[in-house]
């Protein structure tokens, strides 16, 4: 089972963060999430989702 973010902008942000992490593994996740929120005009609840999503992804 995979977690699918709701909303097109949130999906685009998730893809953008994933791509950025591949291109720059040293990039700080919190900075990427902040940039994605500005770039895709995401509300704070979506920033929280992204943080949980990538924390879970990094865990395993």
N, C-alpha and C positions, 0 to 999 in steps of 0.2 A: 504494500500500500504506500502510495506517495502522497505527500501534501502538496496540493495545488493552490497557489495563491489566487484569491478572487480579484477580478478586475484586471483590465488590460495593462494599465500603468504599473501595477504591482508585479505582474508577470514580466514586463519589460525591465523593471528595476532588478528583479531577481536574476534575469539573464545578464544584464549589464554588470552586476556585481560579480557574478560567476566568471564572466569573461575577463574582467579587470583582475581578479585574483589569479587567473591562469597566466595573464600577461605580466603581472607584477606580484609574485607570491609574498613579497615583503610588505605589501600595502596593509595598513591597519584596517581591520573590518569596520570599526566604528566610523572611521573617516569615509570609507566607501559607502556605508549606509547613509551618512549625512549627505554626501554628494548625490547619491541616488534620490534621496528625498527632495532635494532641491531640483535636480534635473527632471524628475518625473512628477513633481508637485504632489508628494505623498503626505498624508496626515500622520501625526505621531503614532496612531495605532498601527499603521503599516510599518513604521520604523521598528516598533516593538516586534511585529511579526517577523520582519527580516532578521532581527537580532536572534530571535529564538530559532528560526529556520536554519540559519547558517551555523549557530552554535550546535544544534542537533546534527547537522550535516558533518561538521568537523569532528564530533564525538564518535560517529560511527556509521 
